[in-house]
Amino acid sequence: MSHVKHYNIRVMRMDSNKCERRMYMLWLCLIAVTQTIYAEVIVESGSEVILVCPVVGNYTFPVWTGPTGLSNPLTFGQTVNQTGFSFVNDTALRISAAETRFSGDYRCKTENGGEGSVTLKVTSYNVTITFDNLNSNGHYQGTYGENLTATCVISGGYPEPKVYFLVPSFSASGESVLRDNSNKTTTVKTSIRTQDNTFIVNASITFSISDYRNYGNLTCVANFSDANISKRKTVFVDILVPPQEVTMTTENEAVYPSTPAVFRCAVMSVPATNISWQLEGADINTSGYNYSIKSKCSVDREITCESNLTIHDVKREDLKTVTCIFKYQQMTVQRSESLRTKFSPTNVTVTKLTLPVDIRFTPQKVTLNCSVDESRPTAQIVWKRISISRTTILNSTYITQAIDGRYNASVTLSKIDVDIDRTMDGGMIHCCAQVVGMADVCDSTNLTIYYAPLIVQPLTDVVYAYRGDNVSLTCIVDANPEPLIKWENSTEPRPQVEKETSTSGYKHVLPLTAPSDGDNYTCLTWPDNPETSSDQGASRQVTIRLIEKPLTPKPIIEQSSNSNVTIYISASAPQPRMPRTFYVMFALSNGDWMQFDKPIPDIREGESATVRSYTLPLGSLANNTEYRFAVKSVDSYELVSMSETVYFTTAESSGPSCSDTYVSKDTYDIAILISVFVTAGVFLIIINAIGYAIRSGKCT
């Protein structure tokens, strides 16, 4: 490309032997012989240039002079003093290969005194780009979080290029791109013009390495805006990343004697960080423990290393410091965790009560002591009262004490006052040592309580009975130890015919034969102690009320053809009237009574009898078997009466036999054939009938 400023200029390009070369010829129109005419020509280095003297007229071999540094005068007569220069057409000056040092003003002077001037600018875009202060591997080295200064040297260009740097960054879509970072960094530029009329440009950039993932390389760009040409060179930047995200954690808490202690250390850096372990400030190798270490590093742009230390044979007394040493070049970082072996107490001892606690005459309170040996963490002591039906937490008003033990832990002492009541008899008081995540360790003492008699039955003051029936009065007393119990009618004691222990206490039964209405009976009980009397016990009086026994209807039994058995009950209202519920009772002729669970309510209106029925479920009774049936009546006082017994023999089974249930395959096939032919015949008769009707005009 060439640029020429003139009054009248013609530029010519010549081709020879398929090698392109450019010639620039300048023709100027001379206004006056003595007038100086100027022009400007811009060519690329290495191009062939012909400078035509702009003086008008007939002349030959003008005198040419050029820029300083050339062999001036360039010509004298026909002689050319500068190598690579020659005459063309006896007036024009040819430069076979333009060099940047040839740039400048060229003047020609003719023999008749005319003068002309041509300015030549020779450009060069073939520059050399180098980086200063590189490491031996040809890279820059920077440290994450610090500043890096890079220097780029551009040599051999003309005109002076614009120099800037490109650093990697991320686009909005997340792709890595190069961006001009000049406006965000410190950039210093200096330039020197050489004797060859080229420039040496030194450009330095200082930037902070704030993201080690983005600064993988750095690009220096030399831009020649006059020709829209850019030259660039990229250098790799090794980023040192000091230890980042340094962590130490306890992955598994040690539990004596079964669970080992596991510690984990992790660090990210470039290059990798060495990890080692210490116990109590000394190398883990000298600890005497059975341990194992597993280490690994994973590489991305950065290197993440982790190390896992497992101490297998932890001891109860372990209360030590485990340290992780991170060594990175000349830097050392430490992280520590405690080796605190967790263990539960092995022995819990609570005060044993060897004698019964007697609360029959005065309230009592007992004080219990509990000792718990060492644990880590220190165990929490919980007092519990445990009986057959429930567990109750007891609160102590005393402050728990802790005493130093042998294993860098504490022995715990606790005390509690327990108010004793009758419900505690046969129960236990537990002292439990609780450590989170571990099983409770407990000890207990049994409670035997002596307490005063308490009548738990009868609970009502009136006992109802059917007139003429025998009656049994039951007195049940809750007491410990066994009390004295007796029944009295007015002031006359009655013999204790039955005497036994029930789940509710001591039971004494008084049988009565046909008692009178309004009889009063009293149950008396008191402690069996020579120092006590009956007035220190308890009593309960009951009155017997007799009612008329209602008639209980006997059942009427029928069996239908489908083998269902139905029982009918026809009952009249009792006098006095009271609600009743009937139950169907049945038994084999020599077996025990059994009851169908479905109750039949006795609901009627007026004095007329009402019939109720109950159909037994199929399969309830065996076929051809004799049974006994009766009706049990239960009234609102829970008095029970039974009807007369009725005997009934169930019928034989009337269902189809096996021979009637199945047919042979031959019979089945014949039946299918017959049904097909019969169906076809009937269908044919119907078709003939319809055809006849249509032919006779009865159907249209």
Protein Blocks (a to p, Z undefined) as FASTA:
>chain_A
ZZdddfbdcdddddeehiacdddddddddfbfklccdddddddehiacddddfbgcddeh
iaddddehiacdfbgcjbcfbghiaceehlaccdfbacfklgccdddddfkopacddddd
dddfbdcdddehiafkopacddehiacddddddehiacddddddddddddfkopacdddf
klmmccdddddddfkopacdddddddddfbfklmmbccdddddfknopacdddddddddd
ddehiacddfbdcddfkbccdddddddddddddddddeehiafklnopacdddddddddf
bccdddddddfbbcfklccdddddddehjbccddddddddddddfbdcddddfbdcdfkl
bccdddddddddddddddddddddddfkbccddddfbdcdddddfkopacdddddddddd
fklgoiacddddddehiacdddddddddddddddfbdfbfbdcddehiacdddddddddd
dddddddehjaccddfbgcddfkbccdddddehiaehiacddddddddfkbcfklmccdd
dddddddddddddddddddfkopacddddddddddddddddddddddfkbccdddfbdcd
dddehjbdcdddddddehkacchiacddddddddfkopacddddddddddddfbdcfklm
pccfklmmmmmmmmmmmmmmmmmmmmmmmmmmmmnopaZZ
